[in-house]
Amino acid sequence: MIRVVVAEDHTIVREGIKQLIGMARDLEVAGEASNGEQLLETLRKVECDVVLLDISMPGVNGLEAIPRIRALARPPAILVLSMHDEAQMAARALKVGAAGYATKDSDPALLVTAIRKVAGGGRYIDPELADRMVFEVGLTDSRPPHAQLSEREFSVFERLVRGEGVNDIALHLAVSNKTVSTHKARLMQKLGLHSVADLVRYAMEHKLL
């Protein structure tokens, strides 16, 4: 039996995923979480084979949670489930340790297949994304500006566009306000933007929000 922990902050979506998993004879829900901190606490108590991880959770988000999950004594395979169908987002998740990346508009049968595949030690990429990743990721002339951001800069970017202030971001990332301000200045420079409103507009245009 493949044991799955479902990490998703939207209750309706989480319940739907749990029902889908419950319909498969070889899968079972071992636990659930609505934010990153709750997920990490759950994984310390519950053994599982796969974490189905929403990338845009409050608090510790999916990208930030992946390295922490990988650092556990017996880390489960991580299958990211995201509303972002963007090749760069998938590449970032895989780079920091995810075994697979599926989008929320995937066929339910494909999601079950993906869970089985990563549980068996394999890798899974949403089929529509896989083709785009071949051509987009790593090709400098076609990469969007946010591909230049470091993992920490991207994390600060995500939190800024969600409306978090510098103080809140510093608290969540356990760094100083000055460090966050430095990351903010650098990412603004790399994106060629001048305000948080510009960042929000950019995030919407690139389907990052």
N, C-alpha and C positions, 0 to 999 in steps of 0.2 A: 504493500500500500504506500502510495506517495503522499506524504504529509505536507500540506501547504499552509503557510501563514499569509493572510491577505492584509496588506497595508494600503488603505484607501480612505481619504478623509470624507468623502461623500457617502452617507449611509445608504442611499438607494443603490448606488453603483456597487458598494461593498456587498450588500445583500444579494444583488443580482449575480455577482461573481461567485458568492458562496453557494447559491442555488445551482449554478452551472457546474461547479466542482462536485457538488453532491450528486449530480446525475451520472457522473463517471464512476464506474465500479472500482477503478484502481486509484482513485483520488479521495482524499478527505481533508477537511479544514481542521488544522491543528490549533489555530489561533487567529486573532485579528487585531488590527490597530488602526487608529484614526489619525495618528501623527508620528513623526520620527522618533520622539522620545519614548512613546508608548511601545512602538515596534521594538526598539532596542531592549526595553525592559521585558517584553514578551519573549524575545529570543533568548534571554538569559534563563528563562523558566521552562520554555517549551522546545523540545527537539523537533526539527522539521527538515524536509529535504529541499523545499523550494520556498523562497519569499517572492510573492507577487507584489511588486513595489510600485506605487504611484509616485511619479517623479516630482509632483507639485504639491506636496503636503505642507501644512503649516509647521512652524518650528524648524526642526532639522528636516530639510527637504530630501528628496530621493537621492540626488547626486551626492549630497553630503553624507547620507546614511550608508551608501554603498561601501566606502572604505572601512567604516566602523563595523559593518556586518562581516566584511572579509577578515577583520582582525579577531573575530571570535575564535574560541578554541576549536569548535567544529562548525565552520561556516556553511550555511546552506547555499545552494545555487540561487542566484538572483535574476529574476525575470522582470524587467521594467515594463510597466503598463502605463502608457502615456497618451495624452490627447495631442501631443506634438508629433506630427509626421515629418519631422525635419531631420535630414541626414546628419547634420552637425550635432544635434542633440543626441541622436542614437550613438554616434561615434564617441561622444564624451562619456556616456553611460558605460559603454563597452571598455573604454580606456581605463576607467577607474575600477573596473572589476565585475560589471554585470555579465551574465552568461547569455542574456538574450534581451530583445527589445521588441515589444508588440504595441500596437496602437489601439485605442479604445473603440475604434470603429472596425476592428478586425472581426472576421467571421468567428463566432463562438467556438466552432469546431477547431479552428486554427489555434485559438488560445489554449485549448486543452492539449492539442498536439505539441505546442510550444512548452507547456509545463512538463509534459512527459520527456521531451527532448533534453531540456536543461537538467532535469532530475537524473537523467542517465549519463550526465557528463558532457552533453553536446552543447552546441550553440544554436541560437535561433534569432533571425532577423525578419521582421515583417517583410513579406515578399515584395511589396511595392516599394519599400524603402531600400531593399538590398540593391536593386538596380541603380537607384540614385546615388547610393553611397559609393559605388564603384567609380562613378564619374565625378562626383562632387567633392568627396573627402580627400584631402591631400593635393588637390589641383588648385594651386594658388590663384590662378586667374578667375576661377569660378567660386571661390570660397567667399561667404559673406563676411563683413567686417567683424562680427562677433566671434568668428572662428579664431581670431587673433588673441582673444582674451584668455588669461590663465584660468585655472579651475577656481581659484579664490576670487578673481575679478568677476568671473561669470556668476559666482554665488552672490556677490555683492550686487551685481547688476539685477539678478532675479529678485532680490529682496527690495531693492529700490523701486522697481516697477510695480511691486505688490503694495507699495505705500509705507514700507518700514523706514524709519529715520536712522541716522548714523548711530545714535545711542543704542537703539534696539538691535541693529545689526551687529554692533560690537559685542553686545551681551550674548546673542545667539552664537556667534562664531568664536567667542572667548578670546577676543583680541581688543586692543585699545581703540578708542575713537579716532586717534591720529592714524592708525593703520588703515581703518576703514576709509577715512577721508583720502588717504593716499591712493588706495585701490580705486575709489570713486573718480579721482582726478585722472588716473591712468586710463581707466576704461572709457571715460568721456573723451579723452584725447584719441584713443584708438578708434573709437566709433565716429569721431568728428562731430560730437554733439555737445550742447552747452547747458542743458537743464534736465531735471527729472521728467518734465513734460515731454521733452524730446526723446528721452529714453523710453517712456511709455508708448509714444507713437511708433518708435522703432520696433519695440517688442510686438506690438499689434501687427505691424506690417510684415514682420518675419514669423508670425504665428508662435511667438514665444510667451504669450500671455493668454 
